Amino acid sequence: MFITFEGIEGCGKTTQVKRFTKYLNENGIPSINTLEPGGTEIGQDIRRILLDTNNTNLFPLTELILYAADRSQHVNEIIKPGLDQGKWVICDRYLDATIAYQGFGRGLDMEIINILNNKATGGLLPDVTILMDCEEDVGIKRALERNKESSQEDQGRFEKEKMEFHRRVRQGYLTLADKNKDRYIIIDAAKTVDEVEKDIIKALKPHVDSERKRVKSQ
């Protein structure tokens, strides 16, 4: 099972990825908790470039290609091997993030984005995508507070974008959710951390129960 978590800055997906992975472990389901960008050693170097607030002259196309490079390494080094081993892979951002941020947010050519995504992933799509949705001002406020508390203010390049950019990104995600109802689950991320966790577990519990039954029958 391949599950991705998506959403605007500050939606709380990183926290929920960790919590859901813990829930899986408690239920005897082996899993991998990973992220984009930066899920590999090479990806960590790419992540530093992409999120560094000093890189104000990073061109949108350069940004797009860097994300594709990170994703290619990530899929081949972490995601596919994990799935081949029968593990659940829980990923904090994936190819939909590129469509939302570089496509809807930056206005880059969707055809080029789709070609790069397909090449980087080999056509691998998530089984389920959890969209952590909240208002832009709520998310950005949270993100800025998080960065300040964790001393990561130098890794907040996207938080410095204008609010209109984040509105376009959010709308991009909602558009993707509407077009991909078979795999998208929208979660109200404005709720408390514990409430959000309960909503996610409730939404994914049928998959967890099915996996537990499958394992027991072997």
TAURJO-V764521 format. One record per residue. PHI is phi in degrees with one decimal (none if undefined). OMEGA is omega in degrees with one decimal (* if undefined). D_LAST is the distance of its C-alpha to the last C-alpha in whole Angstrom. Layout:
PHI_OMEGA_D_LAST ; PHI_OMEGA_D_LAST
//
This chain:
none_-179.5_17 ; -115.3_-176.7_21 ; -120.5_177.8_23 ; -114.2_175.9_27 ; -114.3_-177.5_30 ; -130.4_177.1_33 ; 153.9_-179.2_37 ; -72.1_178.4_40 ; -57.8_175.5_41 ; 78.4_-178.7_41 ; -76.7_177.1_38 ; 96.2_-175.7_36 ; -66.0_-179.0_33 ; -62.0_176.8_33 ; -61.9_-177.1_33 ; -72.5_174.8_30 ; -60.7_179.8_28 ; -63.8_-178.6_28 ; -67.1_-179.2_27 ; -69.6_176.5_24 ; -62.0_176.4_23 ; -62.0_178.0_23 ; -60.0_178.5_22 ; -63.6_179.8_19 ; -60.3_179.0_19 ; -65.7_179.4_19 ; -100.9_174.1_16 ; 73.0_179.5_14 ; -107.2_179.8_14 ; -63.8_-175.5_15 ; -146.2_175.9_18 ; -122.2_176.5_22 ; -104.1_-176.9_25 ; -139.6_-175.0_28 ; -153.3_171.7_31 ; -134.0_-9.6_33 ; -77.2_172.6_36 ; 107.0_-179.3_35 ; -79.3_177.6_32 ; -130.4_178.0_33 ; -62.4_177.4_36 ; -64.1_179.3_37 ; -62.8_179.0_37 ; -65.0_176.7_38 ; -67.1_178.5_41 ; -65.1_179.9_41 ; -59.0_-179.0_40 ; -60.4_178.5_44 ; -67.5_-174.4_46 ; -67.3_-173.8_44 ; -101.1_-177.7_45 ; -67.0_-178.9_48 ; -64.8_179.1_51 ; -76.0_-177.5_53 ; -86.0_-177.7_52 ; -76.3_-178.6_54 ; -101.7_178.9_55 ; -75.5_-177.7_51 ; -71.5_-179.2_52 ; -53.4_-179.9_49 ; -67.9_176.2_48 ; -60.8_177.8_48 ; -56.1_-179.8_45 ; -59.6_-177.7_43 ; -67.3_177.0_43 ; -63.5_177.3_42 ; -62.8_178.8_39 ; -64.4_178.6_38 ; -63.7_177.2_38 ; -58.8_-177.0_36 ; -66.8_179.0_34 ; -60.4_178.7_33 ; -62.5_-177.2_33 ; -64.0_-178.8_30 ; -62.0_-175.3_28 ; -78.7_-177.9_28 ; -92.5_-172.6_28 ; -118.1_-169.7_26 ; -67.8_-178.4_24 ; -61.7_177.0_23 ; -58.6_179.0_22 ; -63.0_178.8_20 ; -65.7_178.9_18 ; -64.0_178.3_17 ; -84.0_179.0_16 ; 83.2_179.6_13 ; -88.7_170.2_15 ; -81.4_177.4_17 ; -109.4_-179.8_21 ; -110.5_-170.5_23 ; -118.2_176.5_27 ; -84.6_-175.3_30 ; 79.6_177.8_32 ; -157.7_-171.0_32 ; -63.4_178.7_33 ; -64.0_178.5_35 ; -62.5_179.2_37 ; -68.2_177.5_39 ; -64.5_-177.6_39 ; -71.1_-174.5_40 ; -82.1_-176.3_42 ; -83.0_178.0_44 ; -81.7_-178.8_44 ; -69.5_-177.0_45 ; -72.6_-176.5_46 ; -88.6_-179.2_48 ; 80.5_178.3_49 ; -73.7_-177.2_48 ; -60.1_-178.4_47 ; -64.4_179.9_44 ; -64.4_178.6_44 ; -65.1_178.8_44 ; -59.6_-178.6_41 ; -65.5_178.1_39 ; -64.7_-180.0_40 ; -64.8_177.9_39 ; -61.2_-178.9_36 ; -65.2_178.5_34 ; -65.7_-176.3_35 ; -68.1_-175.9_34 ; -98.4_-173.8_31 ; 65.0_179.3_30 ; 85.0_-178.3_30 ; -76.0_177.8_27 ; -110.8_176.6_27 ; -68.6_172.0_25 ; -75.9_179.4_22 ; -140.2_173.7_24 ; -121.8_176.0_28 ; -92.1_176.9_29 ; -97.9_177.6_33 ; -85.5_-172.6_35 ; -104.3_173.6_38 ; -153.3_178.3_41 ; -61.5_-175.5_45 ; -60.2_-176.6_46 ; -66.1_177.4_49 ; -66.3_-178.5_46 ; -64.1_-177.6_44 ; -66.9_177.0_46 ; -59.0_178.6_48 ; -62.0_-176.6_45 ; -62.8_179.9_44 ; -65.2_177.6_48 ; -65.0_178.8_47 ; -61.3_-178.4_44 ; -62.3_-179.4_45 ; -67.0_-178.6_49 ; -69.6_-177.0_47 ; -98.4_-179.3_44 ; 58.2_-179.8_47 ; -115.0_-178.1_46 ; -64.2_178.2_49 ; -81.2_179.8_49 ; -115.3_-175.6_46 ; -119.5_-176.4_47 ; -59.6_-177.5_48 ; -74.6_178.0_46 ; -63.4_-178.6_47 ; -83.5_177.7_51 ; -69.1_178.1_51 ; -66.0_-177.1_53 ; -59.9_179.4_51 ; -61.6_176.5_52 ; -60.7_-178.9_49 ; -67.6_174.8_47 ; -64.8_179.3_47 ; -65.3_179.0_47 ; -63.1_179.6_44 ; -60.2_178.7_42 ; -62.1_176.4_44 ; -61.1_178.1_42 ; -62.5_-179.6_38 ; -64.8_176.2_39 ; -66.2_177.5_40 ; -62.0_179.3_37 ; -62.5_-179.6_35 ; -67.8_-178.9_37 ; -82.2_-176.4_36 ; -127.4_-176.5_33 ; -62.3_-177.8_32 ; -70.3_-179.0_28 ; -123.6_-178.5_27 ; -90.6_170.8_30 ; -126.3_-178.9_30 ; -92.5_179.8_33 ; -115.3_178.0_33 ; -74.2_-175.8_37 ; -83.1_178.5_37 ; -80.3_179.3_40 ; -73.6_177.5_39 ; -68.9_-179.2_38 ; -57.0_-178.9_36 ; -67.8_178.7_34 ; -64.9_178.9_34 ; -63.2_178.7_33 ; -58.5_179.1_30 ; -62.2_179.6_29 ; -64.6_-179.9_30 ; -67.2_179.6_27 ; -61.9_178.1_25 ; -60.7_-178.5_25 ; -68.6_-175.3_25 ; -99.4_-176.7_22 ; -57.5_177.7_20 ; -57.7_178.1_19 ; -68.7_179.4_17 ; -65.3_179.7_16 ; -61.6_178.9_15 ; -63.9_179.4_13 ; -67.9_179.5_11 ; -63.7_178.4_10 ; -65.6_179.9_9 ; -63.1_-179.7_7 ; -64.7_-178.4_5 ; -66.7_-177.9_6 ; -79.2_-178.0_4 ; -76.8_*_0
//
